[in-house]
Amino acid sequence: MSGSSYAYASGRVSGLEESLLTERTWNQLITAEDRDEVLRILGDSWYGALLQSEDNLDGALRSAVCRAEEELVELSTDKNFTRGILFRRDVRNARYLWKNLAAGGEGDVEVEPPGLIPVEDIKRAWGDSSAVDILPIRFQETLEEIKDLQSPSAVALDTVLDRLAAKVEAENLGGIEEPVGSLPSVKIELRNFLTAARRRNEELTSAAIEGIMLEGGYHTPSDIAEAVRVNKLAALLGEKAGFEEAAAVLDQGLESGSFLAFQRESDRMILDILERASGKMFSPGPLAAYVLRRELEAAHLKMIAAGKAAGIDSRRLNARVPRG
């Protein structure tokens, strides 16, 4: 894609970014009295039309992410980049379907529009070995791994599917110029340290800890397993430049037993990368940043709505969501 094409696309994205929620709106959402007020506030925003056309908030948020992805497909002429974004949608559909089917369901769950793999192919591959070969190799490997699990728990399924998501993202977004190119490794690094911190008291063997880690972060699974063994998790994370603040917050979480602040700092780091990427006009950065910012915005809105429905107070939500 030429520099002039990127400039045109970046100009379009600048207009789209105006529909992202403002700091003022985030403050209103976090301090809202209840879930109904959250929906009222969103009804007065760009999300209002989606809420009217969908049956529920989850559907509206899925539609918001899909719309952002479709804008990218329209604007990008980089086939690898476009494939990477669309494969991420297929990964999400595989998660919805295969988790339901593994639990004994019929696969009749809500899914997103297909990316590059027909939804029916993902569903059919579960019970039809002849259909497995239709899937890309990464999906085939993941399905085989799931089938090999004995009475898989939701956690075990998520671990396998997280591995698929990480591989797809690293293979397709990791080759983009910085800062977007660093995003897969940053996300894997933060996810691995959070997982290790949460499970450090379960007396897992080093091999078991390594088994729940993802490859592709800045520290290897064996490094992290050893840090758990010698109680040096935060110190190890702090060795990587740019992760010093995250390491300090992780250390506090290890003391208190709560990792809300670490999750907040992790999301803040990702938002910072996307903010920097959105300013690189002659690159795919603004396109990627817009899609990923919309995706993270949707995730934070789900957290706030769920928190309000559960009666969680604004202080606790503010401690988790890096908005406002």
C-alpha positions as CSV (number, residue, x, y, z in Angstrom):
1,M,0.0,0.0,0.0
2,S,1.5,3.4,-1.0
3,G,2.1,6.3,1.3
4,S,-0.6,8.3,-0.4
5,S,-3.1,5.4,0.0
6,Y,-2.2,5.2,3.7
7,A,-2.7,9.0,4.0
8,Y,-6.2,8.7,2.5
9,A,-7.1,5.8,4.7
10,S,-5.7,7.6,7.8
11,G,-7.9,10.6,6.9
12,R,-11.0,8.4,6.8
13,V,-10.0,6.8,10.1
14,S,-9.6,10.2,11.7
15,G,-13.3,10.7,11.1
16,L,-14.2,7.3,12.4
17,E,-12.2,7.9,15.6
18,E,-14.6,10.7,16.5
19,S,-17.2,8.0,17.2
20,L,-15.0,6.5,20.0
21,L,-16.3,7.5,23.4
22,T,-14.9,10.6,25.0
23,E,-13.3,10.9,28.5
24,R,-16.4,12.7,29.7
25,T,-18.6,9.9,28.6
26,W,-16.4,7.3,30.3
27,N,-16.6,9.2,33.5
28,Q,-20.4,9.2,33.2
29,L,-20.5,5.5,32.6
30,I,-18.2,4.6,35.5
31,T,-20.2,6.7,37.9
32,A,-23.6,5.6,36.6
33,E,-26.1,4.5,39.2
34,D,-26.9,1.2,37.5
35,R,-26.9,-0.8,34.3
36,D,-30.0,1.0,33.0
37,E,-28.2,4.3,33.3
38,V,-25.2,2.9,31.4
39,L,-27.6,1.9,28.6
40,R,-29.2,5.4,28.6
41,I,-25.8,7.1,28.4
42,L,-24.8,4.8,25.5
43,G,-28.1,5.5,23.8
44,D,-27.0,9.1,23.5
45,S,-23.7,8.1,21.9
46,W,-22.6,6.6,18.6
47,Y,-23.8,3.2,20.1
48,G,-27.4,4.4,20.2
49,A,-28.3,3.2,16.7
50,L,-26.7,-0.2,17.4
51,L,-28.7,-0.6,20.6
52,Q,-31.9,0.1,18.8
53,S,-31.2,-2.4,16.1
54,E,-29.9,-5.2,18.3
55,D,-31.7,-7.2,21.0
56,N,-29.1,-6.6,23.7
57,L,-25.9,-4.8,24.6
58,D,-23.7,-7.8,23.8
59,G,-25.1,-7.9,20.2
60,A,-24.6,-4.1,19.8
61,L,-20.9,-4.4,21.0
62,R,-20.3,-7.3,18.6
63,S,-21.7,-5.2,15.8
64,A,-19.5,-2.3,16.7
65,V,-16.4,-4.4,16.4
66,C,-17.6,-6.0,13.1
67,R,-18.3,-2.6,11.7
68,A,-14.7,-1.4,12.5
69,E,-13.3,-4.5,10.9
70,E,-15.4,-4.0,7.8
71,E,-14.1,-0.4,7.5
72,L,-10.6,-1.8,7.6
73,V,-11.3,-4.3,4.8
74,E,-12.7,-1.5,2.7
75,L,-9.7,0.8,3.3
76,S,-6.7,-1.6,3.4
77,T,-5.0,-2.9,0.3
78,D,-2.5,-5.0,2.3
79,K,-3.9,-8.5,2.0
80,N,-1.8,-10.0,4.8
81,F,-2.9,-7.3,7.2
82,T,-6.6,-7.7,6.2
83,R,-6.4,-11.5,6.6
84,G,-4.9,-11.1,10.0
85,I,-7.8,-9.0,11.3
86,L,-10.4,-11.2,9.7
87,F,-8.8,-14.4,11.1
88,R,-9.1,-12.9,14.5
89,R,-12.9,-12.9,14.0
90,D,-12.8,-16.6,13.0
91,V,-10.8,-17.3,16.2
92,R,-13.6,-15.7,18.3
93,N,-16.2,-17.7,16.5
94,A,-14.3,-20.9,17.1
95,R,-14.2,-20.0,20.8
96,Y,-18.0,-19.5,21.0
97,L,-18.8,-22.7,19.1
98,W,-16.2,-25.1,20.3
99,K,-16.6,-24.2,24.0
100,N,-20.4,-24.8,23.6
101,L,-19.9,-28.1,21.8
102,A,-17.3,-29.3,24.3
103,A,-19.8,-28.7,27.1
104,G,-22.4,-30.9,25.3
105,G,-24.2,-28.1,23.5
106,E,-25.5,-28.1,19.9
107,G,-23.4,-25.1,18.8
108,D,-26.5,-22.9,18.7
109,V,-24.8,-19.9,20.1
110,E,-24.5,-16.3,18.9
111,V,-21.6,-15.8,16.6
112,E,-20.1,-13.0,14.6
113,P,-20.2,-12.7,10.8
114,P,-17.5,-15.0,9.3
115,G,-14.0,-13.6,8.7
116,L,-12.3,-15.9,6.2
117,I,-13.8,-19.2,7.4
118,P,-17.5,-20.0,7.1
119,V,-19.1,-20.4,10.5
120,E,-20.7,-23.6,9.4
121,D,-17.2,-25.1,8.6
122,I,-16.0,-24.3,12.1
123,K,-19.1,-25.9,13.6
124,R,-19.1,-29.0,11.2
125,A,-15.4,-29.7,11.9
126,W,-16.2,-30.5,15.5
127,G,-18.1,-33.7,14.7
128,D,-17.0,-34.5,11.1
129,S,-13.4,-35.5,10.7
130,S,-13.6,-35.1,6.9
131,A,-14.4,-31.4,7.4
132,V,-11.3,-30.7,9.6
133,D,-9.0,-30.4,6.6
134,I,-11.0,-27.5,5.3
135,L,-9.8,-25.4,8.2
136,P,-6.4,-23.5,8.3
137,I,-3.7,-25.5,9.9
138,R,-3.7,-23.5,13.2
139,F,-7.4,-24.2,13.6
140,Q,-6.8,-27.9,12.9
141,E,-4.1,-28.1,15.5
142,T,-6.3,-26.3,18.1
143,L,-9.3,-28.6,17.5
144,E,-7.1,-31.7,17.8
145,E,-5.7,-30.3,21.1
146,I,-9.2,-29.7,22.4
147,K,-10.3,-33.2,21.4
148,D,-7.3,-34.6,23.3
149,L,-8.4,-33.0,26.6
150,Q,-10.0,-35.3,29.1
151,S,-13.2,-33.8,30.5
152,P,-12.0,-30.3,29.7
153,S,-12.8,-27.4,32.1
154,A,-13.6,-24.0,30.8
155,V,-10.2,-22.8,32.0
156,A,-8.4,-25.6,30.0
157,L,-10.5,-24.8,26.9
158,D,-9.7,-21.1,27.2
159,T,-6.0,-21.8,27.6
160,V,-6.0,-23.7,24.3
161,L,-8.1,-21.1,22.5
162,D,-6.0,-18.3,23.9
163,R,-3.0,-20.0,22.3
164,L,-4.8,-20.0,19.0
165,A,-5.6,-16.3,19.3
166,A,-2.1,-15.4,20.2
167,K,-0.6,-17.4,17.3
168,V,-3.0,-15.9,14.8
169,E,-2.4,-12.4,16.1
170,A,1.4,-12.8,16.2
171,E,1.7,-14.2,12.7
172,N,-0.5,-11.6,11.1
173,L,0.0,-8.4,13.2
174,G,3.5,-9.0,14.5
175,G,5.0,-8.2,11.1
176,I,3.5,-4.7,10.9
177,E,5.9,-1.8,11.6
178,E,6.1,-0.5,15.2
179,P,4.4,0.2,17.4
180,V,1.6,-2.1,16.2
181,G,4.1,-4.9,15.5
182,S,5.0,-5.1,19.2
183,L,1.4,-5.5,20.4
184,P,1.2,-9.3,20.2
185,S,4.3,-9.7,22.3
186,V,3.2,-7.1,24.8
187,K,-0.2,-8.7,25.2
188,I,1.3,-12.2,25.6
189,E,3.8,-11.0,28.2
190,L,1.2,-9.3,30.3
191,R,-1.2,-12.2,30.0
192,N,1.5,-14.7,31.1
193,F,2.5,-12.7,34.2
194,L,-1.1,-12.3,35.2
195,T,-1.8,-16.0,34.8
196,A,1.3,-16.9,36.7
197,A,0.5,-14.5,39.5
198,R,-3.0,-15.7,39.9
199,R,-2.0,-19.4,40.1
200,R,1.3,-19.1,42.1
201,N,-0.3,-20.5,45.2
202,E,-1.7,-23.7,43.6
203,E,1.5,-25.7,44.1
204,L,1.7,-26.4,40.4
205,T,4.9,-28.0,39.0
206,S,7.1,-26.0,36.8
207,A,6.0,-28.1,33.8
208,A,2.3,-27.4,34.7
209,I,3.0,-23.6,34.9
210,E,4.8,-23.7,31.5
211,G,1.8,-25.5,30.0
212,I,-0.5,-22.6,30.7
213,M,1.8,-20.0,29.4
214,L,1.7,-18.7,25.8
215,E,4.8,-18.6,23.6
216,G,5.8,-15.2,22.1
217,G,6.3,-12.9,25.0
218,Y,9.5,-11.3,26.0
219,H,10.2,-14.0,28.7
220,T,9.9,-17.7,28.0
221,P,7.5,-19.9,29.9
222,S,10.4,-21.6,31.6
223,D,11.7,-18.2,32.8
224,I,8.3,-17.4,34.2
225,A,7.9,-20.8,35.9
226,E,11.3,-20.4,37.5
227,A,10.3,-16.9,38.7
228,V,7.2,-18.4,40.3
229,R,9.4,-21.0,42.1
230,V,11.8,-18.4,43.6
231,N,9.1,-15.8,44.2
232,K,10.6,-13.2,41.7
233,L,7.7,-12.7,39.3
234,A,7.6,-8.9,39.6
235,A,11.4,-8.6,39.5
236,L,11.5,-10.6,36.3
237,L,8.8,-8.5,34.6
238,G,10.6,-5.3,35.6
239,E,13.7,-6.4,33.7
240,K,12.0,-5.6,30.4
241,A,12.3,-1.9,29.4
242,G,8.9,-0.3,29.4
243,F,7.4,-2.7,31.9
244,E,8.7,-1.1,35.0
245,E,5.4,0.4,36.1
246,A,3.5,-2.8,35.3
247,A,6.1,-4.7,37.5
248,A,5.5,-2.3,40.4
249,V,1.8,-2.8,40.1
250,L,2.2,-6.5,39.9
251,D,4.3,-6.5,43.0
252,Q,1.5,-4.7,44.9
253,G,-1.0,-7.3,43.6
254,L,1.1,-10.1,44.8
255,E,1.1,-8.5,48.2
256,S,-2.7,-7.8,48.3
257,G,-4.0,-10.7,46.3
258,S,-5.9,-8.4,44.0
259,F,-4.8,-7.9,40.4
260,L,-7.3,-5.4,39.2
261,A,-4.7,-2.6,39.2
262,F,-2.4,-4.8,37.1
263,Q,-5.1,-5.5,34.6
264,R,-5.8,-1.8,34.4
265,E,-2.2,-1.0,33.8
266,S,-2.0,-3.8,31.2
267,D,-4.9,-2.2,29.3
268,R,-3.4,1.3,29.7
269,M,-0.2,0.0,28.1
270,I,-2.1,-1.3,25.1
271,L,-4.1,1.9,24.8
272,D,-0.8,3.8,24.8
273,I,0.6,1.7,21.9
274,L,-2.6,2.2,19.9
275,E,-2.5,6.0,20.6
276,R,1.0,6.1,19.2
277,A,0.1,3.9,16.2
278,S,-2.9,6.1,15.3
279,G,-0.5,9.1,14.7
280,K,1.7,7.3,12.1
281,M,-0.2,8.4,9.0
282,F,1.9,6.8,6.3
283,S,1.6,3.3,7.7
284,P,-1.1,0.8,8.5
285,G,-0.9,1.9,12.1
286,P,-4.1,4.1,12.2
287,L,-6.1,1.4,10.6
288,A,-5.0,-1.2,13.0
289,A,-5.3,1.2,16.0
290,Y,-8.9,2.1,15.1
291,V,-10.0,-1.5,15.0
292,L,-8.2,-2.6,18.1
293,R,-9.3,0.5,20.0
294,R,-12.9,-0.2,19.1
295,E,-12.4,-3.8,20.3
296,L,-11.0,-2.7,23.6
297,E,-13.7,-0.1,24.0
298,A,-16.3,-2.8,23.6
299,A,-14.5,-5.0,26.2
300,H,-14.5,-2.2,28.7
301,L,-18.2,-1.4,28.1
302,K,-19.0,-5.0,28.8
303,M,-17.1,-4.8,32.1
304,I,-18.8,-1.7,33.2
305,A,-22.3,-3.0,32.3
306,A,-21.7,-6.3,34.0
307,G,-20.2,-4.5,37.0
308,K,-23.3,-2.2,37.4
309,A,-25.6,-5.2,37.0
310,A,-23.7,-6.9,39.9
311,G,-23.8,-3.8,42.1
312,I,-20.0,-3.2,41.9
313,D,-19.3,0.4,43.0
314,S,-17.6,3.0,40.9
315,R,-14.4,3.0,42.9
316,R,-13.8,-0.6,42.1
317,L,-14.7,-0.2,38.4
318,N,-12.3,2.8,38.2
319,A,-9.6,0.6,39.7
320,R,-10.0,-1.8,36.8
321,V,-11.0,0.2,33.7
322,P,-8.3,2.7,32.5
323,R,-10.8,5.3,31.2
324,G,-11.9,8.7,32.3
